[in-house]
């Protein structure tokens, strides 16, 4: 797939921002709910945590699917990692300002799971592209006339 109207370069910014938006809508609220519930309610906490991971898969998959650089895995991974790091920076800042402890091991462990979610989303987005599914908003502009 080639892109004739986007800026040249390694990254498709539109895909990254779209994927990040999807991730922020689905993953971040569930992450907040998981932290509010806390570990006192293990089952509910796990439900929100894994729901948030699915949000990262969805956002990464979106970025991987709509990117036009031929690098769906990179876009999926960058979307998941970037969104996590930005959101986590805000959460850490809030914890510091409120005087609460920060579980750095938990942050690093969750980052590894988010990276896995980014890879899974990238693979799913790549599969959608390989099967010929294209986002409807790209169809009129991106079809080549060869």
C-alpha positions as CSV (number, residue, x, y, z in Angstrom):
1,X,0.0,0.0,0.0
2,X,1.4,3.3,-0.9
3,X,0.3,6.7,0.2
4,X,0.3,9.5,-2.3
5,X,-1.0,12.4,-0.2
6,X,0.6,12.0,3.3
7,X,3.9,13.4,4.4
8,X,6.8,11.2,3.7
9,X,8.6,9.4,6.6
10,X,8.6,6.4,8.7
11,X,5.4,7.2,10.7
12,X,1.8,7.7,9.7
13,X,0.8,10.4,12.2
14,X,-2.9,10.1,11.4
15,X,-2.8,6.4,12.2
16,X,-0.9,7.0,15.4
17,X,-3.2,9.7,16.6
18,X,-6.3,7.7,15.6
19,X,-5.0,4.6,17.4
20,X,-4.0,6.6,20.5
21,X,-7.5,8.2,20.5
22,X,-9.1,4.7,20.5
23,X,-6.8,3.6,23.2
24,X,-7.5,6.6,25.4
25,X,-11.3,6.1,25.0
26,X,-11.2,2.4,25.9
27,X,-8.1,1.6,28.0
28,X,-7.6,4.7,30.2
29,X,-11.0,4.8,31.8
30,X,-10.8,1.1,32.6
31,X,-7.3,1.6,34.0
32,X,-8.7,4.4,36.3
33,X,-11.5,2.1,37.4
34,X,-9.0,-0.7,38.1
35,X,-7.0,1.7,40.3
36,X,-10.1,3.0,42.1
37,X,-11.4,-0.5,42.8
38,X,-7.9,-1.5,44.1
39,X,-6.7,-4.9,45.0
40,X,-9.4,-5.3,47.7
41,X,-11.7,-6.6,45.0
42,X,-9.4,-8.9,43.0
43,X,-11.9,-10.2,40.5
44,X,-13.3,-6.7,39.6
45,X,-9.8,-5.3,39.5
46,X,-8.7,-8.0,37.1
47,X,-11.8,-7.5,35.0
48,X,-11.0,-3.8,34.5
49,X,-7.2,-4.5,34.1
50,X,-7.7,-7.0,31.3
51,X,-10.4,-4.8,29.8
52,X,-7.8,-2.0,29.6
53,X,-5.4,-4.4,27.9
54,X,-8.0,-5.1,25.3
55,X,-8.3,-1.3,24.8
56,X,-4.6,-1.2,24.1
57,X,-5.0,-4.1,21.6
58,X,-7.9,-2.3,19.9
59,X,-6.0,1.1,19.7
60,X,-2.9,-0.6,18.4
61,X,-4.9,-2.6,15.9
62,X,-6.6,0.5,14.7
63,X,-3.3,2.3,14.1
64,X,-1.8,-0.8,12.4
65,X,-4.8,-1.2,10.2
66,X,-5.1,2.3,8.9
67,X,-1.4,3.1,8.6
68,X,-0.1,3.6,5.1
69,X,3.6,3.0,5.5
70,X,3.6,-0.8,5.3
71,X,4.7,-1.1,8.9
72,X,1.6,-2.2,10.9
73,X,3.6,-3.9,13.7
74,X,5.7,-0.8,14.3
75,X,2.6,1.4,14.3
76,X,0.7,-0.9,16.7
77,X,3.7,-1.1,19.1
78,X,4.3,2.6,19.0
79,X,0.7,3.4,19.6
80,X,0.4,1.1,22.6
81,X,3.7,2.1,24.1
82,X,3.3,5.8,23.5
83,X,-0.2,6.0,24.9
84,X,0.7,4.0,27.9
85,X,3.8,6.1,28.7
86,X,1.8,9.4,28.4
87,X,-1.1,8.2,30.5
88,X,1.3,6.6,33.1
89,X,3.2,9.8,33.3
90,X,0.0,11.6,34.3
91,X,-0.9,8.9,36.8
92,X,2.6,9.0,38.4
93,X,2.5,12.8,38.6
94,X,-0.9,12.6,40.4
95,X,0.5,10.0,42.8
96,X,3.5,12.2,43.5
97,X,1.4,15.3,44.0
98,X,-0.9,13.5,46.4
99,X,1.9,11.8,48.3
100,X,1.0,8.2,47.4
101,X,3.5,5.5,46.8
102,X,4.4,4.5,43.2
103,X,4.8,0.8,42.4
104,X,7.6,1.0,39.8
105,X,7.7,-2.7,39.4
106,X,4.0,-2.7,38.6
107,X,4.5,0.1,36.1
108,X,7.3,-1.9,34.3
109,X,5.3,-5.1,34.4
110,X,2.2,-3.4,33.0
111,X,4.4,-1.8,30.3
112,X,5.5,-5.3,29.2
113,X,1.9,-6.4,28.9
114,X,1.0,-3.2,27.0
115,X,3.9,-4.0,24.6
116,X,2.4,-7.5,24.1
117,X,-1.0,-5.9,23.5
118,X,0.7,-3.6,20.9
119,X,2.1,-6.6,19.1
120,X,-1.2,-8.4,19.1
121,X,-3.0,-5.3,17.8
122,X,-0.3,-4.8,15.1
123,X,-0.7,-8.4,14.0
124,X,-4.5,-8.1,13.9
125,X,-4.3,-4.8,11.9
126,X,-1.9,-6.4,9.5
127,X,-4.2,-9.4,9.0
128,X,-7.1,-7.0,8.2
129,X,-4.9,-5.3,5.6
130,X,-3.7,-8.6,4.1
131,X,-7.3,-9.8,3.8
132,X,-8.2,-6.7,1.8
133,X,-10.3,-4.9,4.5
134,X,-9.7,-1.2,4.2
135,X,-11.1,1.7,6.4
136,X,-14.0,3.2,4.5
137,X,-12.7,6.7,4.9
138,X,-9.6,5.8,2.9
139,X,-11.3,4.1,0.0
140,X,-12.0,7.1,-2.3
141,X,-8.6,8.7,-1.8
142,X,-6.2,5.7,-1.6
143,X,-7.2,3.4,-4.4
144,X,-4.6,3.4,-7.1
145,X,-5.7,3.7,-10.8
146,X,-3.1,1.3,-12.2
